[in-house]
Amino acid sequence: MTGARSWPLFVRIFALMLLTVLLVQLLNFAAVLLIPPPTPVIYSTNRIATVMRSGTDPTGLLVARSSHTPPPSVDDPRDRRLAQLIAADLAVPAASVTVDGHRYGPPMMVGAFRAPIPMGGPPPRFALDNALFGSFAVSLKVAPGTWRVVRPAGGATGPWRMRIILWFVVAMAVAAPIAWALARRVAKPIGLFAAAAERLGRDPRAAPLPVRGPPEIAEAANAFNVMQGRLNRYVEDRTMLIAAVAHDLRTPLMRLALRLEKAPDAIRQASEDDIQEMSSRIGAAMAFVRDMTRHASRQRLDLRSLAESITDDFGDRGAQVTLAPGGPLTMEGDMPALKALLANLVDNAIKYAGSAEIRLSRANGSVVVEVADDGPGLDQRDLDQAFEPFFRAERSRNRDTGGSGLGLASVRAVARAHGGDAVIENRAEGGLMARVTLPG
């Protein structure tokens, strides 16, 4: 939905985060209401003394073990009084018993579980003042360096703690999909822009981004589409300027040719050769511009069949062109442009080396086209400029057989228009290797 009824993206993110926090708080509130606090098991000093004496607890709630580690010193008056009561039950000196009850729990909990006192009678002996609960340890010295320690059998993770952990897992399971949806919602527009930028690099005339979604996303998509249109107009304006200049140069060249008819033969012959060369370059430039501005129609095609037709065409003219065997190689591309790319590479190899060898392969998800020759090769400084328009390596190539210098420039332009690239390098065994990489 677009327009005034669409909420801004930051409002959607804020509302989703607020909803997530509210949902988690509701789960916590439900945990407080539905999961009752644990009721501690209260152990009297008589029961502790019984387990200490027998070494076992029939209920399994208390465990007695031997230890060679001295118990910690006790400073709490209540712990010392409980130790005296247990020692009296065991008929042992009070110094032989140590109570470590520093983990009883808060006093509020102690008061909550205090045993009731009957009206008109003495208080019962079994009250929380004379009992232990929670996590405690009672030590009895049975021999020099040996103590019998009694403590609750339950570990740190009791049933109540397990319920709290389970509730926390449930809360995370509920919040995780919301967080995932939020992250996906935020990251999706970024992914769309990244894909659009990559598509623009492959094909400047690709379809514009759809303008929909929250106002920020729609505004960004509209700005991207405007930028794409401006880039296309910028390139087209400069390309058409070159085409117009090339076209207008034909008229003065024609007037020069007419005036040279009355010139001496030697001057006329040399001038006509120069005019002919200039006309050829102008024609090549206009053809280059025409190919670059032509609206491309992408379709699935078999690149090997295209290479076979190029090989047959040059073979019919008597040129020596070979195509390495292999299976079909399908890709999406502009058939006329790819055919011109292959023809330019093969024609370039034949002009300067007399033969060409074509190899097609697929590597890392890309289609690789290699055209090799057995010519003299190029200097390294010429390899860096080989794809520049109108560049001709005069040091190692014959000027009389050279072209206009736009063949390799056209090859790279077609390759980059398809989202690939083209390079040229010297072969170790001699000659040149032109390599074009195209998206598969």
N, C-alpha and C positions, 0 to 999 in steps of 0.2 A: 504494500500500500504506500502511496506517495501522496504528497500534498500536505495541507494543514493538519489533517487528522493523524499523521504519522508522528510518533513521539521521537524526540532527539535520542541519539544513541546513548549519551551519558545518563539520561533519565532512565532508560531501559536497564542499563548496567546497575545504576544506583538502586532501582526498585528490585532487581533480581537479588542483589547482595542483601538488601534489607529483608527481603522475603526469606532468604536462606538463614540469616541470623535469627529472625523471628521463629522459624521452624525449629532451629536447634534449641532455642530457649523453651519453646513449647515441649520439646522432647525432654529437656532437663526437668521442667516443672512436672511433667507426667511421671518421670522417674522418682521424684520426691513423693508424689502422691501414691504411686502404685507399688513402689518397693519399700516396705517398712524397714525401719532401722533394725539392726540385729539385736536380739536379746542375749545378753552375755550369760554364759554358764557360770554359776557361782559355786565356788568350792570352799567348804568349811575347813577350819584348821584340823578338825578330827579326821576328815577324809584325806587331807594331805598327809597326816601322820600315818594313817592306815596304809596308803600306797607306799609311803616311804619305808614302812616296816616290812611289807610283803614284797615290794619290788614290782608289783603289777597292779593294774586297775581293771577289774572285770568289765567295766563299761567301755574301756578303750579311749576315754576322754583325756586321761593323764598317762604320761610315759615316764619311766624311771630309767636313767642311764648312769653309768659310771663315768667319772671324769677325773683327769689328773690336773686340771687347771683350777687354781684357787678361785673361789667366787670373789666378786668385787666387794669392797668395804661398803657398809650400809650406814648412812647418816640419818635416815628418816625414822622418827620415833615410832611411827605406826609399823614399819617393817620390823623394827627391833621387838615391839610388843608381840607381833604375830610369830616371830621366831621363838620368843619365850613360851608362847602357848603350845607351839608344835613340839618344842623340846620337852615341855612338861608332859605332853601325851606320850612321847617316846621314852621318857625317863632318862634323858641324857642331859649333860650340861648345856646351858643356854648358849655358850660360846661355840658349840658344835653345829648349830643350825644358823643358816643365813637365808634371809628372804630378800630377793631382789624384785620389788614390785613397782619399779619406776614407770612401768607402762600400763598402769591400771586403767587410765582414762581420766577425763576431766571430773572434778568434784560434782558437777551437775549430774553426771550419769550415776555417780555413787548414790546421791540422794534419791534419784528416781527409782532405784532398785532396793532401797532399804526395806527390810522386812517389817511388817506391821507389829506394833506392840499392843497386847491385849489390855483393855481397860481394867484398872484395879489390880493388876498383877505385876510381877517383876518382868523386866525386859528379857526376851529369849536370848539364850547364849548364841544362837545362830543368827547373827545380824551382820550387816556388811562391814561393821567395824571389826568383826572377828572372821572375816572371810576374804578370799581372793578371787579375782576374775580378770579376764583379759589375758594379756601375755605377761607371765611372771616366771620366776625360777626359784625353787627352794632347794638349798644344798645342805647335805648332812655329811659331816666328816666321819667316815667309817674306818679309816686307817690313815697313818701318816702319808700325806701326799695323794690320798684317794678320797673322792667325794661322790655321794649319790645325789643326783640332781633330778628333781621332779618338775615337770613343766607341762602345759597343755599340749595335746597331740596335734591340734590344728596348726597348719602352716600360716604363712603370711597371706595366702590367697584363700580366704574362707568362702563359704557359699554366698554371703552377702556381697563380698568384693567381686566374686565371679558374676553376680547379677549386674553389678554396676559396670563391669567391663563389657558384658554382653550388651547392655543398654548403650554404652558408648559406641560399640561396633554398629549397632542398629542406627544410631544417629549419623555416623559417618556414611553408612550405606544410603541413607536418605539424602544427605547433603552432597555426596559425591556426584550423582547425576546432574544436580543443579549446577554445581561448579563446572562439570564437564560441558554442560550446555552453554554456560556463560563464556568459558574459554573458547569454545567453538564459534560462538556468536561474534566474539571480538576478533578472532583470528581469521574468520572466513573472508571478510572484506580485504584483509591484507593479502590473503592467498589469491583472491580474484585480481587485485591490482598487479601482483607479481606475474600471474599468468598473462594478463593483458600486456604488460611491458615486454615479456618474452615474445608474445605473439606479434607485437608491433615491430620488434627487431627482426622477426622472420618475414613479415609481410606488412609494410607500411600502410597498405590499403585494406588491412583486415577490418572486419566489422567493428563498429564502436561498442563500448561497454554499455550494457543495459542500465538505464538510469532508474533505479528503484531502491527501496529500502529506507532507512532513517534519513533525515535531512542531511546529516554530515556525509553519509555514504553517497547519497544521490548528488550532492554538491561536488564531492571529490570525483565521482565518475563523470559528471558533466565537464569538470575542468580537464580531466584526462582526455576526453573526447575532443575538446577544443584544442588541447595541445597537439593531439594527433592530426587534426585537420590543419593546423598551422604548419606543422612539420611537412605534411604532404604538399601544401601550397608553396612552402619555401623551396622544396626540392623541385617541384614542377616549374616554378617561376624561373629558377636558374637554368633548368634543363631547356625550357622553351627559349630562354635568352640565347643559349648556345646554338640551338637549332635555327633561330632567326638570324644570328650572325653568320652561321655557315650558309644559310640559304641566300642571304644578301650578298655574300662574296662571289656568288656565281656570275652575277651581272658584270662587275668590273673585270672579272677574268675573261668573260666573253668579249668585252670591248677590247681588252689587251690582245686577245687572239686575232681579232679583226684588223687591228692596227699593225700587227706584226706581219701581215701578208705582204706589205710593201717593203719590209726590211730585207737586208741582205740575207742570203741563204744561211750563212754560218750563224748569224745572230738569231734568225727566225727558228732554226732547228733547235738551238739550245733553249730559247725562250719557250717554245712549244712543249719541250720536255718538262720544263719547270711548271708550266701552266697545267699540263696533264697530271703531274704529281699532285699539285694543289687541288685540282678538281677531284682526284681520287680520295684525297684526305677529307675534303669537304663531304663527299658522298658517304665515306665511312663514318664520319662524325654524325651526319644526319641519320644514318641507319642505326648507329649506337643509341642516339637519343630516342629514336622511334621505338627501338626495342625496350628501352628502359621505361618509357611512358605508356607502353601498351598495357591494357588491363589484363592481368594474368588470371587464368582459369585453372585452379588446381584440381587434379583428379588422380585416382590410383592408376599407376602405370607400371609396366615391367621395364626397368632400365636396361636389362640385357637385350630385350627385343629392340629397343631404341638403338643400342650400341651395334647390334647386328645390322640394322638398316644403314647406319653410318658406314660401317665396314664394307658393306656391299656397294654403296654409292661410290666410295673412293676406289674400291677394287675395279668397278666398271670403268673408271678413268685410267686404269693402269697403275695406280699407286699401290705400294706395298704396305698393307695394314692388316694386322692380326689381332684377334680377340681371344683371350685366354678362356678355355672352356669353364663351364659352371652352370649352376641351376638358375632358375628365375630369381630376379631381385626386384621385388615390388616396393614402391614408395609412393608418396603423394607429392605431386609437383606439377609444374607447368610444362607440358610436353614440347611446345615449340621452343621455349627458352632452354630447356635441357638438351634438346637436339642441337641448337645453336652452340651451346657450351661444348658438347662433344666434338662437333664439327670444327670449332675454332682450335681446340687442343690438337686434334688429329692434323688439321691443315698446317698448324704451326710446326709440328714435328716433321711433316713431309717436306715443307719448304726449306727447313734448315738442316735436316738429316737424311731425307730421302725415304724414311720409313717410320712407322709408328706401331707400338704395341699397347693394346688396351687390356687392363685388368680391372675387374669389378669384384668387390668383396663387401662383407658386412662385419663391422667391428664395434663393440661397445654400444650397440643399438643404432649405429650410424652406417650409412652407405658410403663406401670409399671408391672413388674412381681414380685410377692411375693410368696416365699415358706416358710411356717412356720412348726415348729415341736413342740412337747411337751417334749423335752429332758431336760437335766439338765442345759443347757445354758453355758455361758462362762464368765470368769472373764473379767473385763474391760481391763486389760492389754493384755489379749489374743485377745480381739476383734480388737485391733489396729494392730495386726500382723497376723490376720486370713488369709489375702490374700497373704501373703508372700510365695514364693515357698518352698516346703518341710517343712512348719510349721505344727506341730501337737500339739494340746493342751493336754499335758499328765496329767494335773491336773484334768480335768473334763471329758476326753474321754478315752475310753478303748483302750489301745495300740493294743490288739489282733484284735480288729475289725476295727482299723483305716486304712486309705488308705496310699497313698504315700505322701500326703501333696500337691499335685498339682491340686486338683479339684477346689478349690476356686480361685487359681491363674489363672487357665484356664478360669474360669467364668469371672473374671475381665478383662482379656485380650480380650476375645470375646466382652464383653460389650463396652470396650473402643475402640476396632477396629470398632464398629458400631457407634461411637460418643456418647456413653452413659457412664454409670458407675455402679458399684455394691457396696453395703454396707451390713453390717450384724449387727444386734443389738439384745439385749435380749428383750423378750416380757414381758409385765407387768404381764400376767397370767402364765408365765413360758415358757421356751423353747426359741428357736431362730427364728428370722425372717431375711431371706435373701431377699434383695430388689434390683432388677435390673431395671434401667431406660434406655430406648432406644428411639431414635428419632422416632416419629410417622410418 
